[in-house]
Amino acid sequence: MLRFDVDFYDDNHKERLKNNCERYGDIQQLVQQGFEVAKEELFSYCMFVYQQRGVRAWETYGDLRDQLPKYRAVWEDHFSFSKGTVFSKFSAHKAVKHFTETMGVGGALSIVSQIYELTEADWEKVETGRRKTLDFSIASTGTHFVEVEAKGSIVSDHQKSHLWGQKDHIEKKKLTQRQQGNNNTMIGVITAIPCDSSLGAKCYMLDPPPTEIPFDPVKYKLLSRLYFYWRELSLVSRAHFLEVLINRIKSIQRSHDYESLDGLPLLNSRGEPHQVPDSLFETRSSVYGRSAFGEVLPLGDDRFFFYGFDKDAVEALIRQDFSQLNALSFKSRTESDTRVSAKIPRRLVGGPRTEVKHDEDSEEDESRKTLSMIGDLVHTSSGRVLGCVKPVSR
């Protein structure tokens, strides 16, 4: 686990958060105790930067295979995680600004998710009506909206003079919204990553004014989660239930009476409720016991990255119980020495080449080679399962 210290930016922002944020007590507790996040979960939040509209880094398995390991390698080249916290391998002048920004996003979404008991799925952007500018910095608790303004900074120490520019940007972005009666919660977070290995990473909390979001918080939260799971699961499977799911999402988005779809399960071509497809485990990599499935991506040096999801997330998506979906949350945990049945395209590991099958619900895929692997897997609150694995020694 990686530890982040937490503090209010100054007494002024502390007082404003006390007056404007209903979770002030939770923030104050984190200021006293700090917070921890698993490395893989932090990486997952950092990668949200690459999934914004217009700069989607991966939309297919091929994109995931080619891009995610590359981004992870550069991420690990820039930051060190060896002392139970995060620090930069470069000074502020030498660090790549973009990767500093990703850490700002990762730190901010990690801490605010803990404060509001949100998951990764809540930070998905949604197109609702004519407005198409919302992104992962806005989430719904189910009763109101939470906005996050995130900044990252590489610092030589924890003097706030290094952070004035980020603080001014957060404060000046929206000046008058709260005066106009907007009751949404907005939290600013500056994640300060030291380049001195004797210091720890630190999140500074601010209270900037919020914007107006004219949407139903319950519907927004539901659509956020459905889009998140559809997009992420589509990277590792083309199972038929995903086609039904995106059609259901569009129906919910267009409908003024979307509650009428509550509890109507996703149906197969025979008009029967879908079951969790066997193909998720028989043609894709899976954790032994079939608790999770996904893809295994080569990192080099006989190391691979497992990228997948908990089976229970699929079951919830098929049932379409809206209350259950909006409350869906998994216990964040790390499972050590987890066995994985890795099914890897033969072109990546050698072996006879065959045509890739397009029937994702089939029970076999001869284009893949099965290898037994082992590693530490992190289960995030959204049900995502991530971690480095390596082939079991024979």
C-alpha positions in Angstrom: 0.0 0.0 0.0 1.1 3.6 -0.7 0.6 6.3 1.9 -0.4 9.9 1.3 -0.4 12.5 3.9 -3.3 15.0 3.8 -3.6 18.6 4.8 -5.8 21.6 4.2 -4.1 24.1 1.8 -4.6 26.8 4.4 -6.9 27.9 7.2 -9.1 29.8 4.7 -9.8 26.7 2.7 -10.2 24.6 5.8 -13.0 26.9 7.0 -14.6 26.9 3.6 -14.6 23.2 3.4 -16.0 23.1 6.9 -18.9 25.3 5.8 -19.5 23.8 2.3 -18.7 20.1 2.4 -21.0 17.7 4.2 -18.1 15.2 4.5 -15.8 17.7 6.3 -15.5 15.3 9.2 -14.2 12.5 6.9 -11.7 15.0 5.4 -10.5 16.1 8.9 -10.0 12.4 9.8 -7.8 11.9 6.7 -5.8 15.0 7.7 -5.1 13.4 11.0 -4.4 9.9 9.7 -3.5 10.2 6.0 -4.8 7.6 3.6 -3.5 4.5 1.8 -4.1 3.2 -1.7 -2.8 0.1 -3.5 -0.3 0.9 -6.2 -2.4 -0.8 -8.9 -5.5 1.1 -7.9 -3.6 4.4 -8.0 -2.3 3.4 -11.5 -5.9 2.7 -12.5 -7.0 6.2 -11.4 -4.0 7.8 -13.1 -4.9 6.1 -16.4 -8.3 7.9 -16.5 -6.3 10.7 -18.1 -5.9 8.6 -21.2 -9.6 7.7 -21.5 -10.9 11.2 -21.9 -13.0 12.1 -24.9 -10.9 12.7 -27.9 -7.7 11.1 -26.4 -8.9 7.6 -25.8 -5.7 5.6 -25.6 -7.3 2.2 -25.9 -10.6 1.0 -27.4 -9.8 -2.5 -28.4 -7.7 -5.4 -27.1 -5.0 -4.5 -29.5 -4.8 -1.0 -28.2 -4.8 -2.3 -24.6 -2.0 -4.7 -25.4 0.1 -2.1 -27.2 -0.5 1.0 -25.1 -1.1 0.1 -21.5 2.3 -1.7 -20.9 4.0 1.3 -22.6 2.2 3.8 -20.3 2.9 1.7 -17.3 6.6 1.5 -18.1 6.9 5.3 -18.5 4.9 5.8 -15.3 7.3 3.5 -13.4 10.3 5.3 -15.0 9.0 8.6 -13.6 8.0 7.6 -10.1 9.3 5.3 -7.3 7.1 3.3 -5.0 9.8 1.6 -3.0 9.3 3.2 0.5 5.5 2.9 1.0 4.8 6.2 -0.6 5.4 7.9 -4.0 8.3 10.2 -5.0 9.5 11.5 -8.3 12.8 10.3 -9.9 13.1 13.7 -11.5 13.1 17.3 -10.3 10.2 19.6 -11.2 12.2 21.0 -14.1 13.1 17.7 -15.6 9.9 15.8 -15.0 7.5 15.4 -18.0 4.5 17.7 -17.2 2.0 15.2 -18.5 3.0 12.5 -16.1 2.9 14.9 -13.2 -0.7 15.7 -14.3 -1.6 12.0 -14.3 -0.4 11.6 -10.7 -2.4 14.7 -9.8 -5.5 13.0 -11.2 -4.7 9.7 -9.6 -4.1 11.2 -6.2 -7.3 13.4 -6.3 -9.6 10.6 -7.4 -8.2 8.2 -4.9 -8.8 10.4 -1.9 -12.2 11.8 -3.0 -13.4 8.3 -3.7 -12.4 7.3 -0.2 -14.2 10.3 1.3 -17.4 9.7 -0.6 -17.3 5.9 -0.8 -17.2 6.1 -4.6 -15.6 3.6 -7.0 -13.7 4.1 -10.3 -17.0 3.4 -12.1 -18.5 6.7 -10.7 -16.0 8.9 -12.5 -17.0 7.8 -16.0 -18.2 10.7 -18.1 -21.7 10.6 -19.6 -23.4 12.3 -22.5 -26.8 13.3 -21.3 -29.0 15.5 -23.5 -27.2 18.2 -25.4 -24.3 18.7 -23.0 -21.3 16.7 -23.9 -18.5 18.3 -21.9 -18.7 16.4 -18.6 -15.8 14.1 -17.8 -14.4 11.9 -15.0 -13.9 14.9 -12.7 -17.6 14.8 -11.9 -19.4 12.0 -10.1 -22.8 11.5 -8.5 -23.3 10.1 -5.0 -26.9 9.3 -5.9 -28.2 12.4 -4.2 -25.9 15.2 -5.5 -22.9 15.8 -7.6 -19.2 15.9 -6.5 -16.7 17.7 -8.7 -13.0 17.4 -8.4 -10.4 19.9 -9.7 -7.1 18.0 -9.7 -3.6 19.3 -10.0 -0.2 17.6 -9.6 3.1 19.1 -8.7 6.7 17.8 -8.2 8.2 19.5 -5.2 11.6 19.6 -3.5 10.0 20.1 -0.1 6.5 20.7 1.2 6.7 24.5 1.2 3.4 25.8 -0.3 5.3 28.3 -2.5 5.7 25.4 -5.0 1.9 25.1 -5.2 0.7 28.7 -5.7 0.2 28.3 -9.4 -2.0 25.2 -9.0 -4.0 26.8 -6.2 -4.7 29.9 -8.2 -5.8 27.9 -11.2 -8.3 25.9 -9.1 -9.6 29.0 -7.4 -10.0 31.2 -10.5 -11.6 28.6 -12.8 -15.1 29.2 -11.5 -15.8 32.4 -9.6 -19.5 32.9 -9.0 -21.3 29.6 -9.1 -21.9 29.1 -5.4 -23.2 32.7 -5.1 -25.9 31.7 -7.6 -27.3 29.0 -5.3 -25.4 26.0 -6.6 -25.3 23.3 -3.9 -23.0 20.8 -5.7 -19.9 19.8 -3.8 -16.6 20.7 -5.3 -13.2 19.7 -3.9 -9.9 20.8 -5.1 -6.9 18.5 -4.6 -3.2 19.3 -5.2 -1.1 16.1 -5.1 2.4 17.0 -4.2 5.0 14.4 -5.2 8.4 15.0 -3.6 11.7 14.4 -5.5 13.4 13.9 -2.2 13.0 10.2 -1.2 13.0 11.1 2.5 9.7 12.9 2.1 6.2 11.4 1.5 3.5 12.2 -1.1 0.9 14.7 0.2 -2.6 15.8 -0.9 -3.7 19.4 -0.2 -7.5 20.0 0.0 -9.1 23.2 -1.3 -12.7 24.4 -1.7 -13.3 26.0 -5.1 -16.8 27.0 -6.3 -18.8 24.4 -8.2 -20.5 24.5 -11.6 -24.2 23.8 -12.3 -25.0 20.3 -13.5 -28.7 20.1 -14.6 -29.1 16.4 -14.5 -30.8 13.8 -12.2 -28.0 12.6 -9.9 -29.5 9.0 -9.8 -29.6 8.7 -13.5 -26.2 10.2 -14.0 -24.7 7.8 -11.5 -26.4 4.8 -13.2 -25.2 5.8 -16.7 -21.7 6.5 -15.4 -21.4 3.0 -14.1 -23.0 1.3 -17.0 -20.8 3.1 -19.5 -17.7 2.3 -17.4 -18.3 -1.4 -17.3 -19.4 -1.6 -21.0 -16.3 0.2 -22.1 -13.9 -1.7 -19.9 -15.4 -5.1 -20.5 -15.4 -4.6 -24.2 -11.6 -4.4 -24.1 -11.4 -8.0 -23.0 -14.5 -9.6 -24.6 -16.9 -9.4 -27.4 -19.5 -11.5 -25.6 -23.1 -11.0 -26.8 -24.4 -9.6 -23.6 -22.2 -6.5 -24.1 -24.2 -5.7 -27.3 -27.4 -5.9 -25.4 -25.9 -3.8 -22.6 -25.0 -0.9 -24.9 -28.5 -0.9 -26.4 -29.9 -0.8 -22.8 -27.6 2.1 -21.9 -28.9 4.1 -24.9 -32.5 3.3 -24.0 -31.9 4.6 -20.4 -30.1 7.7 -21.7 -33.0 8.6 -24.1 -35.8 7.7 -21.8 -37.7 10.2 -19.6 -39.1 7.2 -17.8 -35.9 5.2 -17.4 -37.1 3.7 -14.1 -39.5 1.5 -16.1 -36.5 -0.5 -17.2 -35.4 -1.1 -13.6 -35.0 -4.9 -12.9 -35.5 -6.0 -16.5 -32.5 -8.3 -17.1 -30.5 -8.4 -20.3 -32.0 -11.0 -22.6 -30.3 -13.4 -25.1 -31.6 -14.1 -28.6 -34.1 -16.6 -27.2 -35.7 -14.0 -25.0 -34.1 -15.6 -21.8 -32.0 -13.8 -19.3 -28.3 -13.9 -20.1 -26.0 -16.0 -18.0 -22.4 -15.1 -17.3 -20.7 -16.4 -20.5 -18.4 -19.4 -20.3 -16.2 -17.7 -22.9 -15.1 -15.2 -20.2 -13.2 -18.0 -18.6 -12.6 -20.5 -21.4 -11.2 -18.1 -24.1 -9.8 -15.5 -21.8 -7.4 -15.5 -18.9 -8.9 -16.2 -15.5 -8.2 -16.5 -11.9 -8.3 -20.0 -10.6 -11.8 -20.6 -9.2 -13.3 -18.4 -11.9 -13.7 -15.4 -9.6 -12.2 -13.0 -12.1 -11.4 -12.9 -15.9 -9.5 -10.7 -18.2 -6.4 -10.4 -20.4 -2.8 -10.9 -19.7 -0.5 -8.4 -21.4 3.2 -8.8 -21.9 5.5 -6.3 -20.1 8.8 -7.9 -21.1 11.4 -9.7 -19.1 9.0 -12.6 -18.6 6.6 -10.3 -16.8 2.9 -9.9 -17.7 0.1 -7.6 -16.5 -3.3 -9.1 -15.6 -6.2 -6.7 -16.5 -9.7 -7.9 -15.7 -12.8 -7.8 -13.7 -14.6 -9.7 -10.9 -17.3 -12.1 -12.2 -19.9 -10.6 -9.8 -19.8 -7.3 -11.8 -21.1 -9.1 -14.9 -23.8 -10.7 -12.9 -25.0 -7.3 -11.6 -24.9 -5.9 -15.1 -27.1 -8.7 -16.5 -29.7 -8.4 -13.6 -30.1 -4.6 -14.2 -31.3 -3.9 -10.7 -30.6 -0.1 -10.7 -30.4 0.2 -6.9 -27.9 -2.7 -6.8 -25.8 -1.2 -9.6 -25.6 2.2 -8.0 -24.6 0.6 -4.7 -22.2 -1.9 -6.3 -18.8 -1.8 -4.5 -16.2 -4.4 -3.9 -13.8 -4.6 -1.0 -10.4 -3.3 -2.1 -7.8 -5.9 -1.3 -4.6 -7.5 -2.5 -4.4 -11.2 -3.0 -0.8 -12.5 -2.9 0.5 -15.4 -5.0 -2.7 -15.7 -6.9 -2.8 -18.4 -9.7 -3.9 -17.3 -13.1 -4.7 -19.5 -16.1 -3.3 -17.2 -18.8 -4.6 -17.5 -22.3 -2.2 -15.5 -24.5 -2.3 -15.1 -28.3 0.2 -17.5 -29.7 1.7 -14.8 -31.8 2.9 -13.2 -28.6 4.4 -16.3 -27.0 5.2 -18.5 -30.0 3.5 -21.6 -31.4 1.5 -22.3 -34.5 -0.4 -19.4 -36.0 -4.2 -19.9 -36.5 -7.0 -17.6 -37.5 -8.5 -15.7 -34.5 -12.1 -16.8 -33.9 -14.7 -14.0 -33.7 -17.3 -16.0 -31.8 -16.5 -14.8 -28.3 -19.0 -17.1 -26.7 -17.3 -20.2 -28.2 -15.7 -22.7 -25.7 -12.3 -22.9 -27.3 -9.9 -20.5 -29.0 -7.0 -22.3 -30.7 -5.3 -19.0 -31.5 -4.3 -18.8 -27.8 -1.8 -20.7 -25.7 -2.6 -21.5 -22.0 0.1 -20.8 -19.5 0.0 -21.1 -15.7 1.0 -17.8 -14.0 1.2 -16.5 -10.5 1.4 -13.0 -9.0 -0.1 -10.4 -6.6 -3.5 -9.1 -7.8 -5.2 -6.0 -6.6 -9.0 -6.0 -6.4 -10.3 -2.4 -6.7 -13.6 -1.1 -5.4 -15.1 -1.1 -8.9 -14.4 -4.8 -9.3 -11.4 -4.3 -11.5 -8.6 -6.8 -11.0 -5.0 -5.7 -11.8 -1.5 -6.9 -11.1 1.8 -8.2 -12.4 2.1 -12.0 -12.9 4.8 -14.3 -14.3 4.8 -17.9 -15.6 5.1 -20.6 -13.0 8.5 -22.2 -12.9 8.4 -25.7 -14.2 
